[in-house]
Amino acid sequence: MPSRPCGHTATPSRSPRCCSGKHRPTCPPAEHAARLRALQDPATGLVPEFGAAPPVPGPAGLPEDGASAYHVLCVGYALDLLGSCFAHPVHSVRTTTADRLVGHLAELPWHDRAWHAGAWVDSWATAAHWNRRLGTEAAAPGALEALFGWLHTHADPWTGMWGAPTPESGRLQMVNGYYRLTRGSFAQFGLPVPYAERVIDTVLDHARDPRHFSPGRENACNVLDVIHPLWLCARQTTHRAEEARSWASAQLTAALRHWHPGRGFPFGPTPDGTGPGREPGLQGTEMWLAIVWLLADLVGLADVLGYRPRGIHRAEPALPAGLGHL
């Protein structure tokens, strides 16, 4: 995974193959689903890189390797969109106790690497979701409740977030980590976020940082990680609603200018010059289409788009609200 705070750039280390082992431009859906299901390690439920050894679970179920933890999301949602699911529960998360989980949450680098910490929570909560989808326990008794209890009691009442700004990037790590964390936990499980008004204040302040949002500097990660919290919190409060809609409207206008007919959206520039960059591609297109929908929905125009995000960018909870619906 990249060191910068973006959770959408994990790519396989090798070219994908169909079940036959031959390289092909596409696979039939059933064959593609079978290939993805076969990647899962039946002992742990984790998914390695193509051709790599099974990941080693960490102290709270997920491996320390960020790419392997991210596969819980990308492979799980790919299977979901193919009408399938994992062949096995994510056993390494299913057996995580509340004590182990809370201990690991406390050790995550919230202060200076809030994106990394938020991404870990996203992956753990998503693994718990897939376990529930398979009809098994999400984790050991009380662990899922402990996750939400810890998050509620450790959210900063002044910012609504977990983590802190850094001298190098301001609120970037904190806000980008907030998106990943809340996407996989509160939004995915249909639960309200704490301190929604303070979140809006923090995100709107961050959106004025010229290091990340001056013209020509916006990229898909940074815009998504602002619009999703604004959109999510707008479902709980009207605090600074006009300011949020004004920002969304300006971003929507700017985003649509970057559409290349027949080619899609470019991801956008990154500070270190790496990543997908300015040329249209699959990653930029799928992310910006989700961003455009969120921007349009916040300003009341989503119905004219003719599509609704699915998979990892789904706008509705994965299951009925609350923790008790198994």
N, C-alpha and C positions, 0 to 999 in steps of 0.2 A: 504494500500500500504506500502511497506517496506520503511524504512528511508534511506537506501542506494540508490544511483542514478541508479536505474534500472527500466525501465518501462514495464517489461514483466512478472511480477510475481503476478499479481492480479488473485486470484482464487475465485470461488464461496464459500460462507460460508457453503453451504450444498451440498449434493450429487445431481447431476442433475437427473431430472425425465422426463419421456416422458409425453405427453399430458394426458395420462390415469392416471397419478399420481403414477404409479408403477415404481420401479427401474428396469432398463434394461441396458444391456451392450451397446446397440446401439439403435438409433431411425432411422426410415426411414427419408430421407431428408425432405419430405413435413411436416411430423409430428414435426421434430426438428425445422424447420423454423417457424411453427405455434406456438410452445412453446416459442421460443425466441421473436417473434413478440408480444405475449401476455404479456410479461414482461414489456413492455414499458408503462409508465404512460401517458395516452392520454392528460392530462392537461398540462404537462411540456415537454413531449417527452423524459424525462430522464429514465434510466433503473436502478432499485434498485438491491441490492443483492437478491439472492433467498429468498423468504419469508419475506423480510424486507419491511418497509413502503417506499413509494416513496421518493426519495431524494428531499431536499429543495434547490431550485436554489440559487446561490450566487448573488452578486451584478452585475456581468456581464454575468449571464445566467447559469454558471456551478456551481454545489455544491462544497463546500469546501472540502468534503470528496473525496480524490483522487481516491478511488476504483470506486465510482459512476461515476466520470468524465471519468475514463478509460473505463467504459462499453460503452461509445459512440463509442470507437474504436473497442473493441473486439466483442461486440454483433453486431455492424453495419457491420463489415467485415465478421463475421460468416454468417450473412444473405446474404451478397453479394456473398459469395462463394457457398451458397445454391441456388443461383438464385433468391433471394428474396430481401427484403429491409424493413426498418422500416415501421410500419403501419401509423405513424404520423410524422410530422416534429418535430425537437427538438425546441419546441416553446420557451423555455427559452432563447435559443440563437437567434432564429429568431426575437425576439423582443428586442434584445440588441442594444442600440443606440451607435453611434460612441463615444459620450462623456463618457458614462458609460464604454465602452470598454477601451478607452485610459486611463481613470482614474484608472481602475483596473490593466492594464498593468504596469503603473507606480508604483503601490503598491506591485507588486510581488517581492519575495525575491531574486532578481538577484545577489546581492553581495555575499551571502554565501550559497544560495540554488538554484543555477542556474538550476539544474535538475528539481526541483519542478516547477519552473517558466516555463521552456521549455515544460514540460509535460502538463501544463495547456494550453499553446498556441496550442499544438498538438491536445488536446481534443476539444478546442473551434473551431479551423479551420476545424477539421474533422466533427464536428456537422454542421458547415456551408456548408461543402461539401455535407453531406447527405441531407440537406435542398434543395440545388440546384438540387440534383438528383431527388427529389420528385416534382420538378417544382415549388417550392415556393421560396420566397426571402431567401437568405442565412442568413441575419440578417436585422436590420433596415437599411434604405438607407444610404450609406456611411460608414457603420461599417466595412465591409470587406476591403474596400480601406483604411480605417483608420488603420486596423491591419497591412497591408503591409507598409504603410507609417511610422507608429511608429517603426516597426522593422528596416526599412532602416535607419531612422534617429537616432536610438539608438544602432546600431551595432558599436562595437569598431573598428576603422580603423586600430589599431595595431594588433589585434587578429582576426578580422572578426567575433567576437562572441558577445554574450550577457552574462554578468556576469564576474566573476573574479576568479582567483585561490584562494584556501584556504590553510592555513598552514597544515591542517590535511590530505588533499588528493591531493594537487597540482591542476592540471587542470582537475581532474576527473569530478567534478560537471559541470564545464563549457563545456567540450567536450560532456559529456553524455546528458546534457541539449540541446546542439546544435543539436544533432541527433534528439531528440524528436521534437524540435521546427521546424526544417527545413523539417523533414519528413511530418508533417501534414500541413505545410504552403507552402513553396517554391516548394518542390518536388511534393507534391500532386496536386498543382495548376499549375505546369509546368512553374514556373517563375525562373529566374536566381537568385542566392544568391549574396549578396554584399560581396566585398573584398575576392574573392575566393582564391587569392594567399596567403593572410594573414591567411586564414583558414587552408590551407595546412601546412603552417609553424607551426601554433599552434598545429595542430593534430599530426604532425610528432614529435614535441618536446614532446608532451604528451606520444606518443607511446614508448618513451625511458625511461619512468619513471619506475624504477624497482619495485616500490610498486605495480604496476598493471600489468606489462608485463614481468617480469622475468620468466624464465621457470618454469612451474607448477603453476603460479599465474593467467594465463589468464582465464577469463570466458566469456560466450556468450555475456553478456551485454557489457562488456568493449571492446571486439573485434568488435562487431557490431557497436558500437558508434564511432569507429575510421574508419573502412572501409567504412561506408556509406558516411561520409563527404568527404573522399578522392575520392571515386567513383563519388559522385555528383559534386564535384568541377573539376574533370578531364574532365567533359563535357564542361567546360568553359575555361580551361587554361591547358597548358602543364607544368606549373611551377613545378619544382622538380619531374617531372614525373618518372624518373628512380628510385629515392629514394622511391617514393610511390609504384612502381611496385615491387621493391626489398623487401619492408616490406610485401606486399601482398603475394608475392611468398613464403616467409619464413613462414608466418602464414598459408597459404594454406597447405603446407607440414606438419606443425605441427597439423593442424586440422584433416587432413585425418587419422592421426595415432590414433585418438581417436574414430574412427568409430567402433561400435560393430555390426557385422553382425547379422541381425535379431532382434536387440535391439535398434539401433540408436546411438545417441550422448549423452554423459553426458553434463549437463550445464556447469560444471566447478566449482572450489572452490570459495567461497565468504569469504571476510575478517573476518566476524563475525561467520563463521561456520554454518550459517543458509542457507536456500534456497535449491534448487534442488540438488546441490552438484555434486559428482563424478560418480553417477550411471546413466546409460542411462535412458532416459525418454522422454515423449512427448514434454515437453517444450524445453529441450536441443536440441532435434532432429529438431523441426521446426525452431528454431533460427539458429542453426549451418548450416542447409541446405541453409537458406537465406544468411548467412555469406559466406559459400563456394561459392555460386553463385557470390556474389559481388567480392570476392577475385579473383575468376577465370575470371570474366569479366574484371577486371582491368588489368590483365596480358594477356588478349586475349584468354582465354581458355574456356569461358562459353559455347560455342557451343558443346563441347564434353560431357557436363554433362547430356544432355537429359531431362532437366527440366528447368523451369523458375519460379521464385517466384510469388505468387499470394497473394491476400488479403492484409494484412497490410504491407507485405514485397514487394509489387508490385514494379517493377523497372521503370515503365512508369507513367506519370501523370494520375490522375483519369479522367480528362476531358481535352478537348483541351486547349492549353495554354492561359493564360490571365484571366481576371476577368469578361469579358463581355459575355462569352458564357453561357447563362442560359438555 
